[in-house]
Amino acid sequence: MDDELLDLLRRCDTPTVCNAIEVAQGKRGFQAFTRGTVATSDASAPPVVGYAVTARISAQHPPSEPAEAIRTRRMAYYERMANAPRPAIAVIEDMDDPDCVGAFWGEINTWVHKSLGVAGVLTNGVMRDLGDCAPGFPVIAGSVGPSHAFVRVTELGGPVTVFGLTVFDGDLLHADRHGAVVIPPEVVPDLRDAIRKLLASEDIVLREAKKGPMSFETFQQCWEAFERART
C-alpha cells in the first residue's frame, strides 16, 4: 500500500471501500465486513486505515492469574502496539460479549495508543471518557459504559472476531462510523482504479439528482447508464 493509495483510502468512507472491493473483484458477494451497529467516540472523525494488531480482553470476572502475569502480558501488549507495522489499528475482541462491562478504551488508553503511533481501534468492547479521549484517535466500539471493571488483556495476536468479522493479525482494515472491512490483499494493486471507477459510476446518478427536481425519463436514462457502469 503506497502513500497515494493510503491517502485515497483515508478520504473514502467505509461503504465506498466495501463497494470498490467488489469492483476490483468484478463481482458481488464480498463478505469481510462487520455486522450490526457500532458506537464511535467521534462520529465526525475521518476513516482509519491500517494493519490489524490483534488481542483479546476480558473484564466481567476477577482474574484467577497472578497479578504479575497479567502485568507482564499487558506490557507485552503495549510493546506489540509500539512496534507493529504502520499504519496500525488495534483490533480488540472483548471475550465477555454480548455482556461486555469493562471499558478498556478511555482517556488514558487512547492517549497512550496515539502516542505509541497507533491510528485507532476497532473493538466489540466498551469505551468511556467521551469528550476526553485523544483527538484524532477514532474508537469504534460496541458500547459506552462508565466502569473498567476487571478489564485485562488475556491473549495477544491470533484471529479475533468483532461484530461478526474475523480479523487476523496483519490484515489491512478500513473503518469508520459505519463499521469496518478487511481489504483482501489481492485487490490492493487494483483498488485505486476501482475506487475511481466506482465514484465515476455513482456520479452518473448523483450529478443529475443534485441538480434539483428531475423527470422520471431523465432518471431512467441516467439509471440505465449507471447500471451499465456498475458492478
N, C-alpha and C positions, 0 to 999 in steps of 0.2 A: 504494500500500500504506500504509494508515493505521496508527497506533500500536496500535490494538486488534487488527488482523489480524496485525501483526508479533509482538505478544506471544503470540497464539494459536499461530502457527506455531512459535515458539520452545519451546512446551510440547508440541508433537506430534513424534513420531518420523517419519522419512522414509517408511517404509511407509504410515503413516496419510495423509500428504500425497499420496503416489502414488495411493492408493485414492480420496481425496477429489477429486482431479482428475478421475477417471473419473465420480464422482457429479456434479460440476459440468458435465461434458461430456455426461452422460446415456447413456454407452455404455462398453464395454470397449475396449481397444486402444491406450491411451496408451503411447508408446514412448520418451519422452525421459528415460530413466534409465540409470544406469551398469550395466555387466555385470561379473560376477566379484566376487571378494572383495577388500575394501580393508583396509589397515592403518591404525590410528589411534594418535595419540600419547596419547590418554586415552579409553578405552572408556566411561568414566562421564560424559564431557563432554556437556552438552546440545547439541541440534542447532544448527547455524549457518545463518543465513538472510541473504541479501544479494544484491547485484548483482555480476555477474562482472566482474573486471578481469583480462584475459587476457594471457598471454605464453608464450613458448617458451624452453626452456633446452636445453643440451647439456653433456656432461661427459666423454664417453668418450675423446675425442682432443684433443691440444693444439690451441689455436686458431691459425688462419692469419692472422687480422686483427691489426692493430697494437694494442698494449695500450691506447692512448688511445681508440681506437674502442670497445673493449669497456667501458672505464670510462665513457665518455660515455653509452652505451646503458644501462648499469646505473643511472646517476644518473637518466636519463630514466624508467627503470622505477620507481624509488622515488618520483619526483615524481608519476607517474601514480597510484601507490598512495595517496599522501598527499592527492591532490586528487580522487579518484574519488567518485561519489555514494555516500551512506551509507544503510544499512549495506553494506559492501563485502566480497566474498570474492575472494581471489586464486585464479585458476584457471590452473594452470601445466602445460603439456604438455612432458614430457621427450622430446625427439626421439630419444633413444637406446633407447627402448622397442622390444623387450622386454628389452634388455640394459642397463638403467639402472644406473649405478655411482656417480654423484656426488651426494651429498646437498646440495641447496640449502637444505633446511629443518633447522635445529638450534637450539641455544640462542640464537645471535646473531640470526638472521633472524626467529625467532618473536618475540623481544622487540622488534626493530626494527619489524616489521609491526604488532604490537599497539600500540606507541607512536604509530605513524602513523595509527591508527584503523581498521585492517583487522580484520574479525571472525574470520577463519580462512582455511584454504587447502584446496583440492582439487587434487591432483596425482597423476599416474601415476608420479612420480619417487620419489626416495629421501629418507627422513628419518633423523636421528640425534640424539644427545644426549638420549635418552629419560630423563626424570627431571629434566632441566634446562631443557626448553622452557618458554616462558612459560605460566603457568597461565591458563586461560580463553581460550586461543587454540588451537582444535582444528586439528590437522593430519590430514587424510585423504589417505593416500599409497598408493603401490604397493608399497613395501618399506622395510625398515630396513637400513642399512649404516653402516660406520664412516668412510668417506672422502668428501671433497668432490671428489676427482679434479680434473678441469679445468672444473668447473662454471661456466657463464656464461650470461647472458641473450643470446638470439640474435634474438628478434623480440618486438615489442610490439603488443598489440591483435590484432584479427582473430580468426577462428574457431580454436578448438583442440579436440582430441579426447582425452579422458581416459576410460579404462575403457569405450571404445565409445560414449561420449556426446559429441556435438558441442555445444560451448558458444560462443556469440557474446558479444563484449564487451557488457556491459549486461544480459545475461539475468538473470532472477531465479531464484536457486538455493535449494534446501533440501538440507542434507547432514548426515549423522551416520555412526555406525559401520556402517550398512548400505550406504552409498553416497550417491548424490545424484540429484536430479531437477531438471529445468528446468521451472519453473511457467509455462505458457502465459499471456501477458498477457490473453487474452480471458476466462480463468476467474477472474482476480483479484477482480472485483466479486462473484462468487458463491461464492468459496472459503470464506469464514467460515461461511455456511449449509451448504455441502457438508460441511465437517468436522463440524459439529454433527449433521447428518443421518446421516453415516457412523457416528459414535460411538454415536448412539442406536440404530441398527440392530444394531450389534455387541453392544450391551448386552442385547439380547433373548436372545441365547445365553449371554453371559458371566455375567449375573446368576444364571442357573439353574445353570450349570456350577460356579460358585464357591461355591454353597451346600453342595456335597458330592455324595455319590452320588445319581444320578437314574435313573429308569426310562427305558427306550427310548421309551415312549409320551410321557413328558414332553419328552425330547429331540426327538422327531419333531414335536411341536406347536410348540416354540419355534423349531426349524429352519425349519419351513414359514413361520412368521411372519417370520423373518429373511430368507428368500428373497423374500418379498413386498416387504420394505422395502429390499432391497439393489439395487445397480446390477449 
